[in-house]
Amino acid sequence: MNYKFTAFTAGLLLLTAANAQNETDAYRYSNIQFNGTARYNGMGGAFGALGGDISCMAINPAGIARYTKSDFNFSLLYEDVNSNTGFLGNSTLSGKGNLNFGSVGFVGAKKLDDFDWRYMHFGIAYNRTNFFHNDFTMTGDNASSSMADVFRGMANGYTVDELPDYLPNSSELAYQAYIIDP
């Protein structure tokens, strides 16, 4: 009885915490701009293969085997992102700087007396992998065209019966909303 209640409660918690992602989130999270210690960044990420740096634990955890002494390390990271947008002659510049931890980690190394195993290692690390604070804005009045013109141009050459098959998420929706009539 207790196992059923626990399984039910765990399942309920998982269902209430589940969130969906769209294509924008998938693209955003697939582009990793890996940051780490200053040493790691200075070598262009080569310590992922070489080891011996706290930042390599995210790429190659076996790289901590190069340590012979325990180590605690942190690096600060300042990112400055600027965006310049232009729309119909209007230019907008926006940017944001961010000071944060690029990498924080600890590696524990203990020398063993056993012949087969020379050291035992334990490591935990945090590496900042992306910067999601970029923001941009476009403003302007467009008196010459609209999205209806874009939808009409896409639908040009298709019959009304073909729109659901070829353009279901754009021109078909505009047709159903009486925005265009191809």
C-alpha positions in Angstrom: 0.0 0.0 0.0 2.8 2.4 0.9 4.6 1.7 -2.4 1.5 2.4 -4.4 1.0 5.7 -2.7 4.6 6.7 -3.1 4.5 5.8 -6.8 1.3 7.7 -7.3 2.7 10.8 -5.6 5.9 10.7 -7.6 3.9 10.3 -10.8 1.7 13.2 -9.9 4.7 15.4 -9.1 6.3 14.6 -12.4 3.2 15.3 -14.4 2.6 18.7 -12.7 6.2 19.7 -13.2 6.4 18.8 -16.9 6.7 21.6 -19.3 6.8 21.6 -23.1 9.4 23.1 -25.3 9.0 24.6 -28.7 11.5 24.9 -31.6 12.9 28.1 -30.3 13.8 26.5 -26.9 15.4 23.5 -28.7 17.6 25.8 -30.8 18.5 28.0 -27.8 19.6 25.1 -25.6 21.4 23.3 -28.4 23.8 26.2 -29.0 26.3 25.9 -26.1 28.8 28.7 -25.8 31.0 27.0 -23.2 32.8 29.1 -20.7 35.2 28.0 -18.0 38.3 29.1 -16.2 40.5 31.7 -17.7 43.1 29.0 -18.4 40.5 26.9 -20.3 39.3 29.9 -22.4 42.8 31.0 -23.1 43.6 27.6 -24.6 40.4 27.6 -26.7 38.9 24.7 -24.9 41.8 22.3 -25.5 41.7 21.2 -21.9 38.7 19.1 -22.7 41.1 16.7 -24.3 44.2 17.4 -22.1 42.6 17.4 -18.7 44.0 19.0 -15.6 41.5 21.8 -15.4 38.2 22.1 -13.5 36.4 23.2 -16.6 37.2 20.0 -18.5 34.8 18.0 -16.2 31.8 19.1 -18.3 33.4 17.7 -21.5 35.7 15.0 -20.3 35.3 14.0 -16.6 38.3 11.6 -16.8 40.4 14.8 -17.2 40.5 15.2 -13.5 42.8 12.2 -13.3 45.7 14.6 -14.1 45.4 16.1 -10.6 47.9 15.0 -8.0 46.7 17.5 -5.3 43.3 18.7 -4.3 42.2 22.0 -5.9 39.5 24.6 -5.5 39.1 27.1 -8.4 36.7 29.8 -9.5 36.7 32.3 -12.4 34.7 35.4 -12.9 33.1 36.0 -16.3 31.9 39.3 -17.8 29.8 39.1 -20.9 28.8 42.2 -22.8 26.3 41.6 -25.6 25.1 44.4 -27.9 22.4 44.2 -30.6 21.9 46.7 -33.4 18.7 46.4 -35.3 17.4 48.3 -38.3 13.9 48.5 -39.7 12.7 51.0 -42.3 15.4 53.5 -41.5 15.0 53.3 -37.7 18.1 51.9 -35.9 17.9 50.6 -32.3 21.0 49.7 -30.2 20.5 47.7 -27.1 22.9 45.7 -24.9 23.4 44.3 -21.5 26.5 43.4 -19.5 26.6 40.6 -17.0 29.2 39.7 -14.3 28.9 36.2 -13.1 30.8 33.1 -12.2 32.2 31.4 -15.3 33.4 28.4 -13.4 33.4 27.2 -9.8 34.7 23.8 -8.8 36.5 21.5 -6.4 38.6 18.4 -7.2 39.8 16.2 -4.4 42.8 13.9 -5.0 44.0 11.3 -2.6 47.1 9.2 -3.1 46.6 5.5 -2.6 49.2 3.0 -1.5 47.7 0.2 -3.8 49.9 -0.6 -6.8 47.0 -0.8 -9.3 45.4 2.4 -8.3 47.6 5.4 -7.7 45.0 8.1 -7.0 41.4 8.4 -6.1 39.6 11.6 -7.4 36.3 13.3 -6.6 35.2 16.4 -8.4 32.2 18.8 -8.6 32.0 21.8 -10.9 29.7 24.5 -12.2 30.4 25.9 -15.7 28.3 28.6 -17.3 27.4 27.4 -20.7 25.2 30.2 -22.2 24.1 33.8 -21.9 20.3 34.3 -22.3 20.1 38.0 -21.5 20.2 39.3 -25.0 17.4 41.6 -26.0 16.6 43.5 -29.1 13.7 45.7 -30.3 12.6 46.8 -33.8 10.3 49.8 -34.2 8.9 51.6 -37.2 5.7 52.2 -39.2 5.3 50.3 -42.4 2.8 51.9 -44.7 3.8 50.0 -47.8 3.2 46.3 -46.9 1.9 44.0 -44.1 2.0 40.4 -43.1 -1.1 39.9 -45.2 1.1 40.6 -48.3 3.6 38.0 -47.2 0.8 35.4 -46.7 -0.7 36.3 -50.0 2.6 35.9 -51.7 3.2 32.5 -50.2 -0.3 31.3 -51.2 0.0 32.6 -54.8 -0.2 29.6 -57.1 -2.0 27.3 -54.7 -5.8 26.6 -54.7 -7.8 27.0 -51.5 -8.0 23.2 -51.2 -4.1 22.9 -51.4 -3.4 25.4 -48.6 -4.0 23.0 -45.7 -1.5 20.5 -47.3 1.3 22.9 -48.3 1.0 26.0 -46.0 -1.0 24.8 -42.9 0.6 27.1 -40.3 0.8 30.3 -42.3 -1.4 31.1 -45.4 -4.0 28.6 -44.5 -4.6 30.3 -41.1 -4.7 33.7 -42.8 -7.3 32.4 -45.3 -9.4 30.9 -42.5 -9.2 34.3 -40.6 -10.4 36.1 -43.8 -7.1 38.0 -44.1 -6.3 36.8 -47.6 -8.2 35.3 -50.5 -5.8 33.6 -52.8 
